[in-house]
Amino acid sequence: MNFGFIIPHNFGLDSPKDVVDVAVAAETGGFDSVWVNHHVLHAGYVLDRLDDKPYYDALTVLTYVAAKTKSVKLGTTVLVLPYLNPVVLAKTIATLDVMSEGRMIVGVGVGSLPEESEALGSDYSTRGKYANESIEIMKELWTNPLPNYNGNYYSFTGVKFSPKPYQRPHPPILVGGQSMPAMCRAVVHGDGWHPIGLSPQKLEDRLKVINRLLDQNDKDSRYFRISLRSELEVTDRNYEGSASTVGTPDQLINKISEYERIGVSEMVFSVSTDDVPYIFSMIEKFSKEVLPAFKK
């Protein structure tokens, strides 16, 4: 089991140093990866939470984190593809993958805020088709010496693209979302699936769908990554609620073991607060009291 930690660049912290320090602490504590969220504008629930406090740009933050860390993987959970030009995005990701010597994990999704989509000039109703084409374009640019593409949104030929990513054939692409279209997108276009907050029982039900889709598309489930995002809280007393990764160290070890049993290979944790000392305490508790059970 691999473990990731989402850094709080999206919680209005005045000091960007605090954001980066969390990433460094996660690496020092033994986490395998650090992750960033992605929004461009404060709209919907983001506006409600932050008002005019900062939400730092995802890939800019990740670039700075890459320079301040040594080996931890660098993930996005998730880039909202309909907000982005896929050719420009392919360039940015390839550059970051090369400069970090192959540490990128590319989590992508379609977005869920119509007001943000509208403000960015993106058609919310066709965001799934745009995302599919975006993934195809990035793969084409990353893998083909003479990239060529003719789509509904973008077309190009007679060009070259460099640098190619450090990872070959390209950084892993994990698709977020829990709807049937999202799961189909993960299987057809991605290298893995990145759902949020599902209990072991609910996840196991959806994995039956994922495995059926893999069979239908002649893909081997052994090479398809299941990366679950979940809220983390390490407590001193037994937790009786249904939250997936809240509880004592022993409860968390048992729950994570259950996820591992049903096919999860990566847990990506968020601690959703602007309380930086509390975030550090969760990293420390997990690193000392839970992680060793899986890193023998």
PAZAPA-4460 file (N, C-alpha, C; in steps of 0.05 Angstrom, whole numbers, plus 32768, in hexadecimal, padded with zeros to 4 digits):
% residues 296
    n_x    n_y    n_z   ca_x   ca_y   ca_z    c_x    c_y    c_z   seq   type   mol
   8011   7FE8   8000   8000   8000   8000   8012   8019   8000     1      M     A
   800B   802C   7FEE   8019   8046   7FED   8007   805A   7FFA     2      N     A
   8013   806F   8005   8004   8084   8013   800B   80A0   8008     3      F     A
   7FF7   80B0   8003   7FFB   80CB   7FFB   7FEE   80DF   800E     4      G     A
   7FF7   80F8   800C   7FEC   810C   801E   7FE6   8125   800D     5      F     A
   7FCE   8131   8011   7FC6   8149   8002   7FCE   8161   8011     6      I     A
   7FDE   8173   8005   7FE8   818A   8013   7FD3   81A1   8012     7      I     A
   7FD2   81B3   8026   7FBB   81C5   802A   7FBF   81E0   801A     8      P     A
   7FC6   81DE   8001   7FC9   81F7   7FF1   7FAD   8203   7FEA     9      H     A
   7F98   81F4   7FF0   7F7D   81FD   7FE9   7F6D   8205   8002    10      N     A
   7F7A   820B   8018   7F6C   8212   8030   7F72   822E   803B    11      F     A
   7F7A   823F   8029   7F7C   825C   8030   7F94   8263   8041    12      G     A
   7FA9   8253   8041   7FC0   8259   8052   7FCF   8272   8048    13      L     A
   7FD4   8285   8059   7FE2   829D   8051   7FFF   8298   804A    14      D     A
   800B   8284   8057   8027   827F   8052   802A   8267   8040    15      S     A
   8035   826B   8028   803A   8253   8016   804F   8241   8022    16      P     A
   8060   824B   8034   8074   823A   8041   8066   8224   8051    17      K     A
   8050   822A   805D   8041   8215   806C   8039   81FF   805A    18      D     A
   8030   8206   8042   8027   81F2   802E   803E   81DF   8027    19      V     A
   8055   81EB   8021   806C   81DA   8019   8077   81CA   8030    20      V     A
   8076   81D6   8048   8080   81C8   8060   8070   81AF   8065    21      D     A
   8056   81AF   8060   8046   8197   8063   804F   8181   8050    22      V     A
   8055   8189   8037   805F   8175   8024   8079   8169   802D    23      A     A
   808B   8179   8037   80A5   816F   8040   80A1   815D   8058    24      V     A
   808F   8164   806A   8089   8154   8082   807E   8139   8079    25      A     A
   806D   8139   8065   8061   811F   805C   8077   810D   8050    26      A     A
   8089   8118   8041   809F   8108   8036   80B1   80FE   804D    27      E     A
   80B8   810F   8060   80C8   8107   8076   80BB   80F1   8087    28      T     A
   80A0   80F3   8089   8091   80DF   8098   808D   80C5   808B    29      G     A
   8095   80C2   8072   8094   80A9   8064   807D   80A6   8050    30      G     A
   806E   80BB   804B   8059   80BA   8036   8067   80B7   801B    31      F     A
   805A   80A9   8009   8065   80A3   7FEF   8060   80BA   7FDB    32      D     A
   804B   80CA   7FE0   8044   80DF   7FCD   8036   80F6   7FDB    33      S     A
   8037   810E   7FCE   8029   8125   7FD7   8018   812F   7FC0    34      V     A
   8000   813A   7FC6   7FED   8140   7FB2   7FE2   815C   7FB5    35      W     A
   7FD8   8167   7F9E   7FCB   8181   7F9E   7FAF   817F   7F92    36      V     A
   7F9D   8190   7F9C   7F82   8193   7F90   7F84   81A8   7F79    37      N     A
   7F6D   81AB   7F6B   7F6D   81BE   7F55   7F52   81CC   7F52    38      H     A
   7F53   81E6   7F55   7F3E   81F8   7F4D   7F4C   8212   7F43    39      H     A
   7F3E   8221   7F32   7F49   823A   7F28   7F3C   8252   7F35    40      V     A
   7F22   8251   7F38   7F13   8267   7F43   7F06   825F   7F5E    41      L     A
   7F00   8272   7F6E   7EF0   826D   7F86   7ED3   826E   7F7F    42      H     A
   7EC7   8256   7F7D   7EAA   8254   7F76   7E9E   823D   7F86    43      A     A
   7E84   823E   7F8A   7E77   8228   7F98   7E82   8223   7FB3    44      G     A
   7E87   820A   7FBA   7E91   8204   7FD5   7EAD   820F   7FDA    45      Y     A
   7EBD   8214   7FC6   7ED7   8220   7FCA   7ED4   823D   7FD3    46      V     A
   7EC1   824C   7FC7   7EBC   8267   7FCF   7EB1   8268   7FEB    47      L     A
   7E9F   8255   7FF2   7E94   8254   800D   7EAA   8250   8022    48      D     A
   7EBD   823F   801B   7ED2   8239   802E   7EE8   824F   8031    49      R     A
   7EEF   825B   801A   7F06   826C   801A   7F00   828A   8018    50      L     A
   7EE9   8291   800D   7EE4   82AD   8006   7EFB   82B8   7FF5    51      D     A
   7F0C   82CA   7FFF   7F22   82D4   7FEE   7F3D   82CA   7FF8    52      D     A
   7F3E   82B5   8009   7F58   82AA   8012   7F64   829A   7FFB    53      K     A
   7F7F   8296   7FFC   7F8C   828A   7FE5   7F87   826C   7FE1    54      P     A
   7F84   8265   7FC7   7F84   8249   7FBE   7F9A   8249   7FA9    55      Y     A
   7FB1   823F   7FB0   7FC9   8241   7FA0   7FC7   822E   7F88    56      Y     A
   7FD2   8235   7F71   7FD1   8226   7F59   7FDD   820A   7F5C    57      D     A
   7FCF   81F6   7F53   7FD7   81DA   7F58   7FF3   81D3   7F4D    58      A     A
   7FF8   81D7   7F34   8011   81CE   7F28   8028   81E1   7F2F    59      L     A
   8023   81FA   7F35   8038   820C   7F3E   8041   8202   7F5A    60      T     A
   802E   81FC   7F6B   8035   81F2   7F86   8045   81D8   7F83    61      V     A
   803C   81C6   7F72   8049   81AC   7F6F   8065   81AF   7F64    62      L     A
   806A   81C2   7F53   8085   81C7   7F49   8097   81D0   7F60    63      T     A
   808D   81E2   7F71   809D   81EC   7F87   80A3   81D5   7F9B    64      Y     A
   808E   81C4   7FA0   8091   81AD   7FB1   80A6   819A   7FA6    65      V     A
   80A6   8196   7F8C   80BA   8184   7F7F   80D6   818D   7F85    66      A     A
   80DA   81A7   7F86   80F5   81B2   7F8B   80FD   81B0   7FA8    67      A     A
   80E9   81AD   7FBA   80EE   81AC   7FD7   80EE   8190   7FE2    68      K     A
   80E8   817C   7FD1   80E7   8160   7FDA   80FB   8150   7FCA    69      T     A
   80FF   8137   7FD1   8113   8127   7FC4   8108   8110   7FB3    70      K     A
   80F6   8101   7FBE   80ED   80E9   7FB0   80CF   80E5   7FB1    71      S     A
   80C0   80F4   7FC0   80A4   80EF   7FC3   8096   80F4   7FA8    72      V     A
   8082   80E4   7FA1   8073   80E7   7F88   8062   8100   7F8A    73      K     A
   805A   810B   7F73   804C   8125   7F72   8031   8120   7F63    74      L     A
   801B   8122   7F72   8001   811B   7F66   7FEE   8132   7F65    75      G     A
   7FDA   812F   7F53   7FC5   8143   7F50   7FAA   8135   7F55    76      T     A
   7F99   8141   7F67   7F81   8134   7F6F   7F69   8147   7F6F    77      T     A
   7F5E   814F   7F59   7F67   8147   7F3E   7F67   8161   7F2D    78      V     A
   7F77   8160   7F17   7F76   8176   7F04   7F5B   8175   7EF5    79      L     A
   7F4E   818C   7EF4   7F34   818E   7EE6   7F3A   8193   7EC9    80      V     A
   7F39   817F   7EB9   7F42   8181   7E9D   7F32   8195   7E8C    81      L     A
   7F18   8198   7E90   7F09   81AC   7E7F   7F12   81C9   7E84    82      P     A
   7F21   81CE   7E9A   7F2B   81E9   7E9F   7F45   81EF   7E91    83      Y     A
   7F51   81DA   7E84   7F6D   81DC   7E7C   7F70   81D5   7E5E    84      L     A
   7F83   81E2   7E51   7F8B   81DB   7E36   7F9D   81C2   7E38    85      N     A
   7F96   81AC   7E2C   7FA4   8193   7E2F   7FC1   8193   7E24    86      P     A
   7FC5   81A3   7E0F   7FE0   81A5   7E03   7FF3   81B4   7E16    87      V     A
   7FE9   81CA   7E21   7FF9   81D8   7E35   7FFD   81C8   7E4E    88      V     A
   7FE8   81BA   7E57   7FEA   81A9   7E6F   7FFE   8192   7E6A    89      L     A
   7FFE   8186   7E53   8011   8171   7E4D   802D   817B   7E4F    90      A     A
   8032   8193   7E46   804D   819F   7E48   8055   81A3   7E65    91      K     A
   8043   81AE   7E75   8049   81B4   7E91   804F   819A   7EA0    92      T     A
   803E   8186   7E9C   8041   816C   7EAB   805B   815E   7EA2    93      I     A
   8060   815E   7E88   8079   8151   7E7E   8092   815F   7E8A    94      A     A
   8091   817A   7E8A   80A7   8189   7E95   80AC   8182   7EB3    95      T     A
   8096   8182   7EC2   8098   817C   7EDE   80A1   8160   7EE3    96      L     A
   8098   814D   7ED2   80A1   8131   7ED5   80BF   812E   7ED0    97      D     A
   80C8   813D   7EBB   80E5   813C   7EB5   80F5   8149   7ECB    98      V     A
   80ED   8160   7ED4   80FC   816E   7EE9   80FC   8160   7F04    99      M     A
   80E7   8151   7F09   80E6   8142   7F22   80F0   8125   7F1F   100      S     A
   80FA   811E   7F07   8104   8104   7F01   80EF   80EE   7F05   101      E     A
   80D7   80F4   7EFA   80C3   80DF   7EF9   80B1   80DC   7F11   102      G     A
   80AA   80F2   7F1E   809A   80EF   7F36   807C   80F6   7F32   103      R     A
   8073   80FD   7F1B   8058   8106   7F17   8043   80EF   7F17   104      M     A
   802D   80F4   7F24   8014   80E4   7F22   7FFE   80F7   7F1A   105      I     A
   7FF1   80F1   7F03   7FDE   8104   7EF8   7FC2   80FB   7EFD   106      V     A
   7FB6   8105   7F12   7F9A   8101   7F18   7F89   8116   7F09   107      G     A
   7F75   810D   7EFB   7F64   811F   7EEB   7F47   811A   7EF0   108      V     A
   7F37   812F   7EEA   7F1A   812C   7EEC   7F0C   8140   7EDB   109      G     A
   7EF1   8141   7EDE   7EE1   8153   7ECC   7ED6   816B   7EDA   110      V     A
   7ED7   816C   7EF5   7ECD   8183   7F03   7EB0   8180   7F0B   111      G     A
   7EA8   8190   7F1F   7E8C   818D   7F2A   7E80   81A8   7F31   112      S     A
   7E8C   81BF   7F28   7E82   81D9   7F2E   7E7A   81E7   7F14   113      L     A
   7E60   81E7   7F0D   7E57   81F4   7EF5   7E5E   8212   7EF3   114      P     A
   7E5E   8220   7F0A   7E64   823C   7F0A   7E81   8242   7F03   115      E     A
   7E93   8231   7F0D   7EAF   8234   7F06   7EB4   822E   7EE9   116      E     A
   7EA7   8219   7EDF   7EA9   8212   7EC2   7EA0   8229   7EB1   117      S     A
   7E8A   8234   7EB7   7E7F   824A   7EA7   7E92   8262   7EA7   118      E     A
   7E9C   8269   7EBE   7EAE   8280   7EC0   7EC8   827B   7EB0   119      A     A
   7ED0   8262   7EAD   7EE9   825C   7E9E   7EE3   8256   7E80   120      L     A
   7ECB   8259   7E78   7EC4   8255   7E5B   7EC3   8238   7E53   121      G     A
   7EBE   8227   7E67   7EBD   820A   7E62   7EA0   8201   7E61   122      S     A
   7E99   81F0   7E4E   7E7E   81E6   7E4C   7E7A   81CE   7E60   123      D     A
   7E6B   81D3   7E75   7E67   81BF   7E8A   7E5A   81A6   7E7F   124      Y     A
   7E49   81A9   7E6C   7E3A   8192   7E61   7E4B   817F   7E51   125      S     A
   7E61   8188   7E46   7E72   8177   7E36   7E8E   8172   7E43   126      T     A
   7E8F   8176   7E5D   7EA9   8174   7E6B   7EB5   8158   7E6A   127      R     A
   7EA4   8143   7E69   7EAE   8128   7E67   7EBC   8123   7E4D   128      G     A
   7EAF   812B   7E37   7EBB   8128   7E1C   7ED6   8137   7E1A   129      K     A
   7ED6   8150   7E25   7EEE   8160   7E25   7F04   8152   7E34   130      Y     A
   7EFE   8146   7E4C   7F12   8139   7E5C   7F1D   8120   7E4D   131      A     A
   7F0C   8111   7E40   7F15   80FA   7E31   7F29   8102   7E1C   132      N     A
   7F22   8117   7E0D   7F34   8120   7DF8   7F4E   812B   7E03   133      E     A
   7F4C   8138   7E1A   7F64   8143   7E27   7F78   812D   7E2E   134      S     A
   7F6E   8117   7E39   7F80   8101   7E40   7F8C   80F5   7E27   135      I     A
   7F7C   80F2   7E12   7F87   80E7   7DF9   7F9D   80F9   7DEE   136      E     A
   7F98   8113   7DEF   7FAC   8126   7DE4   7FC6   8124   7DF4   137      I     A
   7FC4   8124   7E0E   7FDD   8123   7E1F   7FEC   810A   7E19   138      M     A
   7FDF   80F3   7E17   7FED   80DA   7E11   7FFA   80DB   7DF6   139      K     A
   7FEC   80E7   7DE2   7FF7   80E9   7DC7   8011   80FA   7DC8   140      E     A
   8010   8110   7DD5   8027   8122   7DD7   803E   8115   7DE6   141      L     A
   8038   8107   7DFB   804C   80FB   7E0C   805A   80E3   7DFF   142      W     A
   804C   80D5   7DED   8057   80BB   7DE4   805E   80B9   7DC6   143      T     A
   8053   80CB   7DB6   8057   80C9   7D99   806D   80DC   7D90   144      N     A
   8082   80D2   7D83   8097   80E4   7D79   808D   80F9   7D65   145      P     A
   8077   80F2   7D57   806B   8105   7D44   804D   8106   7D4B   146      L     A
   8046   8115   7D60   802A   8115   7D69   8017   8120   7D55   147      P     A
   8000   8113   7D54   7FEB   811B   7D41   7FD0   8116   7D4E   148      N     A
   7FBE   8129   7D4C   7FA4   8126   7D59   7F8F   8136   7D4A   149      Y     A
   7F78   812A   7D47   7F61   8138   7D3A   7F48   8133   7D4B   150      N     A
   7F41   8146   7D5C   7F2B   8142   7D6E   7F15   8157   7D6B   151      G     A
   7F03   8157   7D7D   7EED   816A   7D7D   7EF5   8186   7D87   152      N     A
   7F0A   8186   7D99   7F12   819F   7DA6   7F2E   81A8   7D9D   153      Y     A
   7F3F   8195   7D96   7F5B   819B   7D8F   7F63   8189   7D78   154      Y     A
   7F73   8195   7D66   7F7F   8185   7D50   7F9C   8190   7D4B   155      S     A
   7FAE   817E   7D45   7FC9   8186   7D3F   7FD8   8171   7D2F   156      F     A
   7FEA   8179   7D1F   7FFC   8167   7D10   8014   8177   7D07   157      T     A
   8029   8169   7D00   8041   8177   7CF6   8050   8186   7D0C   158      G     A
   804D   817D   7D25   805B   8189   7D3C   806A   8174   7D4B   159      V     A
   807C   817D   7D5C   8089   816B   7D6F   8085   8175   7D8B   160      K     A
   8089   8164   7D9F   8084   816B   7DBB   809B   8161   7DCB   161      F     A
   80A7   8173   7DDB   80BE   816D   7DEC   80BF   8181   7E03   162      S     A
   80C6   8177   7E1B   80D0   815C   7E21   80B9   8148   7E24   163      P     A
   80C0   812F   7E1D   80AE   8119   7E25   80B1   8115   7E43   164      K     A
   809D   8109   7E50   809F   8104   7E6D   80B7   80F2   7E73   165      P     A
   80C0   80F5   7E8B   80D6   80E3   7E95   80CC   80C7   7E98   166      Y     A
   80B3   80C3   7EA2   80A7   80A9   7EA4   809D   809F   7E89   167      Q     A
   80A2   8086   7E84   8099   807B   7E6A   8085   8065   7E6E   168      R     A
   806F   8064   7E5E   806B   8076   7E48   8063   8092   7E50   169      P     A
   8058   8095   7E68   8050   80B0   7E72   8049   80AD   7E90   170      H     A
   8047   80C3   7E9E   803E   80C1   7EBA   8023   80B3   7EBD   171      P     A
   801F   80A5   7ED2   8005   8098   7ED6   7FEE   80AC   7ED7   172      P     A
   7FD8   80A5   7EC9   7FC0   80B6   7EC8   7FAB   80A8   7ED8   173      I     A
   7FA2   80B5   7EEE   7F8D   80AB   7EFF   7F74   80BC   7EFB   174      L     A
   7F5D   80B0   7EF7   7F45   80BF   7EF2   7F33   80BF   7F0B   175      V     A
   7F2C   80D7   7F13   7F1A   80DA   7F2A   7EFD   80D8   7F23   176      G     A
   7EEC   80D6   7F37   7ECF   80D5   7F32   7EC4   80B9   7F37   177      G     A
   7EAB   80B8   7F3F   7E9F   809E   7F46   7E86   8097   7F36   178      Q     A
   7E80   80A7   7F22   7E69   80A1   7F10   7E72   808B   7EFC   179      S     A
   7E5F   8080   7EEE   7E65   806D   7ED9   7E77   8079   7EC3   180      M     A
   7E70   8091   7EB9   7E82   809D   7EA5   7E9F   80A1   7EAF   181      P     A
   7EA2   80A8   7EC9   7EBD   80AC   7ED4   7ECB   8091   7ED6   182      A     A
   7EBE   807C   7EDE   7ECB   8062   7EDF   7ED2   8058   7EC3   183      M     A
   7EC0   805D   7EB0   7EC7   8055   7E94   7EDF   8065   7E8A   184      C     A
   7EE0   807F   7E91   7EF6   808F   7E89   7F10   8085   7E95   185      R     A
   7F0F   807D   7EAE   7F27   8072   7EBB   7F31   805A   7EAD   186      A     A
   7F1F   8048   7EA6   7F27   802F   7E99   7F31   8033   7E7D   187      V     A
   7F22   8042   7E6D   7F28   8046   7E51   7F40   8058   7E4C   188      V     A
   7F42   806E   7E5C   7F56   8082   7E56   7F6C   8083   7E6B   189      H     A
   7F67   8078   7E83   7F7A   807B   7E99   7F8A   8063   7EA0   190      G     A
   7F9B   8066   7EB4   7FAC   8051   7EBE   7FA3   8048   7EDA   191      D     A
   7F8E   8056   7EE4   7F83   8050   7EFE   7F6B   8061   7F04   192      G     A
   7F5F   805A   7F1B   7F47   8068   7F25   7F4C   8075   7F40   193      W     A
   7F42   808D   7F44   7F48   809D   7F5C   7F2E   80A8   7F68   194      H     A
   7F1E   8096   7F75   7F05   809F   7F82   7F0A   80AC   7F9C   195      P     A
   7EF5   80B8   7FA8   7EF8   80C7   7FC1   7EE4   80BB   7FD6   196      I     A
   7EEF   80B5   7FEE   7EDF   80B1   8005   7ECC   809A   8006   197      G     A
   7ED1   8085   7FF6   7EBF   806E   7FF6   7EC7   805B   800D   198      L     A
   7EB3   8050   801A   7EB8   803C   802E   7EC1   8022   8020   199      S     A
   7ECD   8010   802F   7ED5   7FF7   8022   7EBE   7FE8   8014   200      P     A
   7EA7   7FE9   8020   7E90   7FDB   8014   7E88   7FE8   7FFA   201      Q     A
   7E85   8002   7FFA   7E7D   8011   7FE2   7E93   800F   7FCC   202      K     A
   7EAB   8010   7FD5   7EC1   800E   7FC1   7EC2   7FF2   7FB5   203      L     A
   7EBE   7FDE   7FC5   7EBE   7FC3   7FBA   7EA9   7FBF   7FA5   204      E     A
   7E91   7FCB   7FAA   7E7C   7FC9   7F96   7E84   7FD6   7F7B   205      D     A
   7E90   7FED   7F7D   7E98   7FFC   7F65   7EB0   7FEE   7F57   206      R     A
   7EC1   7FE1   7F67   7ED7   7FD3   7F5A   7ECE   7FBB   7F4A   207      L     A
   7EB6   7FB0   7F50   7EAB   7F9B   7F3F   7EA5   7FA7   7F23   208      K     A
   7E9B   7FC0   7F23   7E96   7FCD   7F09   7EB0   7FD3   7EFB   209      V     A
   7EC3   7FDE   7F0A   7EDD   7FE3   7EFE   7EE9   7FCA   7EF1   210      I     A
   7EE9   7FB4   7F00   7EF5   7F9B   7EF5   7EE6   7F91   7EDD   211      N     A
   7ECB   7F95   7EDC   7EBC   7F8D   7EC5   7EC4   7F9E   7EAD   212      R     A
   7EC7   7FB8   7EB1   7ECF   7FCA   7E9C   7EEB   7FC3   7E92   213      L     A
   7EFD   7FBC   7EA4   7F18   7FB4   7E9D   7F17   7F9C   7E8B   214      L     A
   7F07   7F88   7E92   7F05   7F70   7E82   7EFA   7F77   7E66   215      D     A
   7EE6   7F88   7E65   7EDA   7F90   7E4B   7EED   7F9E   7E39   216      Q     A
   7F01   7FAC   7E45   7F15   7FBB   7E36   7F30   7FAD   7E34   217      N     A
   7F30   7F93   7E3B   7F49   7F82   7E39   7F60   7F8F   7E48   218      D     A
   7F5A   7F99   7E60   7F6F   7FA4   7E71   7F73   7F93   7E8A   219      K     A
   7F8C   7F91   7E93   7F93   7F80   7EA9   7F90   7F90   7EC3   220      D     A
   7F7F   7F87   7ED5   7F7B   7F95   7EEE   7F94   7F97   7EFF   221      S     A
   7FA7   7F85   7EFB   7FC0   7F86   7F0B   7FD0   7FA0   7F05   222      R     A
   7FCC   7FAC   7EEE   7FDA   7FC4   7EE6   7FC9   7FDD   7EE7   223      Y     A
   7FB2   7FDA   7EF4   7F9F   7FF1   7EF6   7F9F   7FFA   7F13   224      F     A
   7FA6   8013   7F18   7FAA   801D   7F33   7F90   8027   7F3F   225      R     A
   7F8B   801E   7F58   7F74   8027   7F68   7F80   8039   7F7E   226      I     A
   7F7A   8053   7F7B   7F85   8067   7F8D   7F6E   8076   7F9A   227      S     A
   7F6A   8070   7FB4   7F53   807B   7FC2   7F5B   8094   7FD3   228      L     A
   7F4B   80A9   7FCF   7F4F   80C1   7FDF   7F3C   80C0   7FF7   229      R     A
   7F46   80C8   800F   7F35   80C6   8027   7F3E   80DA   803C   230      S     A
   7F2B   80E3   804C   7F32   80F5   8062   7F3E   80E5   8079   231      E     A
   7F54   80F1   8084   7F63   80E3   8099   7F60   80F1   80B4   232      L     A
   7F5B   80E1   80C9   7F5D   80EB   80E4   7F65   80D4   80F6   233      E     A
   7F7C   80D8   8103   7F86   80C4   8116   7F7D   80CC   8132   234      V     A
   7F6D   80BC   813E   7F61   80C3   8158   7F6C   80B3   816F   235      T     A
   7F67   80BB   8187   7F70   80AC   819F   7F5B   8099   81A9   236      D     A
   7F41   809D   81A1   7F2C   808B   81A9   7F20   807E   8191   237      R     A
   7F14   8066   8195   7F07   8058   817F   7EF1   806A   8173   238      N     A
   7EF1   806A   8158   7EDD   8079   8149   7EC7   8067   8140   239      Y     A
   7EAE   806E   8146   7E98   805C   8140   7E89   8064   8127   240      E     A
   7E90   807A   811A   7E82   8083   8102   7E8A   8073   80E9   241      G     A
   7E80   807C   80D2   7E84   806E   80B9   7E9B   807A   80A8   242      S     A
   7EA7   8090   80B1   7EBD   809C   80A2   7ED3   8088   809C   243      A     A
   7EDD   8088   8084   7EEE   8072   807C   7F09   8071   8089   244      S     A
   7F17   8087   808D   7F31   8087   809A   7F33   809A   80B1   245      T     A
   7F21   8096   80C4   7F21   80A5   80DD   7F20   8090   80F3   246      V     A
   7F32   8092   8107   7F32   807F   811D   7F4D   807D   812A   247      G     A
   7F4F   806A   813C   7F69   8065   814A   7F7C   8058   8136   248      T     A
   7F96   8058   813D   7FA9   804B   812B   7FA1   802E   8124   249      P     A
   7F98   801E   8138   7F90   8003   8132   7F78   8002   8120   250      D     A
   7F64   8014   8124   7F4E   8015   8111   7F56   801C   80F5   251      Q     A
   7F69   802F   80F3   7F72   8037   80D8   7F81   8020   80CB   252      L     A
   7F92   8013   80DA   7FA1   7FFC   80CE   7F8E   7FE7   80C4   253      I     A
   7F79   7FE1   80D3   7F65   7FCD   80CA   7F56   7FD6   80B2   254      N     A
   7F4E   7FF0   80B1   7F3F   7FFA   809B   7F50   7FFB   8082   255      K     A
   7F68   8005   8084   7F7A   8006   806C   7F80   7FEA   8062   256      I     A
   7F83   7FD7   8075   7F88   7FBB   806D   7F70   7FB1   805D   257      S     A
   7F58   7FB9   8065   7F40   7FB1   8056   7F40   7FBC   803A   258      E     A
   7F47   7FD6   8038   7F49   7FE2   801D   7F5E   7FD3   800C   259      Y     A
   7F74   7FCD   8018   7F89   7FBE   800A   7F7F   7FA3   8000   260      E     A
   7F70   7F96   8011   7F65   7F7C   800A   7F54   7F7C   7FF1   261      R     A
   7F44   7F92   7FEE   7F31   7F93   7FD7   7F3E   7F9F   7FBE   262      I     A
   7F57   7FA8   7FC0   7F65   7FB0   7FA8   7F70   7FCC   7FA7   263      G     A
   7F6D   7FDB   7FBD   7F79   7FF6   7FBD   7F97   7FF4   7FC1   264      V     A
   7FA5   8002   7FB0   7FC3   8002   7FB2   7FCE   801C   7FBC   265      S     A
   7FBC   8030   7FBF   7FC6   804B   7FC8   7FAF   8059   7FD7   266      E     A
   7FB6   8064   7FEE   7FA4   8075   7FFD   7FAF   8092   7FFD   267      M     A
   7F9F   80A5   7FF5   7FA7   80C1   7FF4   7F96   80D0   8009   268      V     A
   7FA3   80DA   801D   7F95   80E6   8034   7F93   8104   8033   269      F     A
   7F7D   810F   803B   7F7A   812C   803E   7F74   8131   805C   270      S     A
   7F7D   8148   8066   7F76   8152   8080   7F6B   816E   807B   271      V     A
   7F51   8170   8079   7F44   8188   806E   7F41   819E   8082   272      S     A
   7F56   81AD   8086   7F56   81C3   8099   7F6D   81D6   8092   273      T     A
   7F6B   81EF   809D   7F81   8202   809A   7F92   8202   80B3   274      D     A
   7F8D   81F0   80C6   7F9C   81EE   80DF   7FB6   81DE   80D9   275      D     A
   7FCB   81EC   80D3   7FE4   81DF   80CB   7FF0   81CE   80E1   276      V     A
   7FF1   81D7   80FA   7FFB   81C5   810F   7FEC   81AB   8112   277      P     A
   7FD1   81AC   810E   7FC1   8194   810F   7FC9   8182   80F7   278      Y     A
   7FCC   818D   80DF   7FD5   817D   80C8   7FEF   816F   80CE   279      I     A
   8002   817D   80D9   801C   8171   80E0   8018   815A   80F4   280      F     A
   8006   815E   8107   8001   8149   811C   7FF6   8130   810F   281      S     A
   7FE4   8134   80FB   7FD9   811C   80EE   7FEE   810D   80DE   282      M     A
   8000   811C   80D0   8016   8110   80C2   8027   8100   80D5   283      I     A
   802E   810C   80EC   8040   80FF   80FF   8032   80E6   810B   284      E     A
   8019   80E8   8113   800B   80D1   811F   8009   80BA   810B   285      K     A
   8001   80C1   80F2   7FFF   80AB   80DE   801A   809F   80D8   286      F     A
   802E   80AF   80D6   8049   80A5   80CF   8054   8093   80E4   287      S     A
   804E   8099   80FE   805A   808A   8114   8048   8072   811C   288      K     A
   802E   8075   8119   801C   8061   8126   800D   8050   8112   289      E     A
   800C   8057   80F8   7FFD   8048   80E4   800F   803E   80CD   290      V     A
   801E   8051   80C2   802D   804A   80AA   8041   8033   80AE   291      L     A
   804E   8030   80C5   8061   801A   80C8   8054   7FFE   80C4   292      P     A
   803A   7FFC   80C9   802D   7FE2   80C5   802C   7FD9   80A7   293      A     A
   8031   7FED   8096   802F   7FE7   8079   804A   7FEB   806B   294      F     A
   805F   7FF2   807A   8079   7FF7   806F   808F   7FE6   807C   295      K     A
   8088   7FCD   8081   809B   7FBB   808F   80B1   7FB3   807D   296      K     A
***
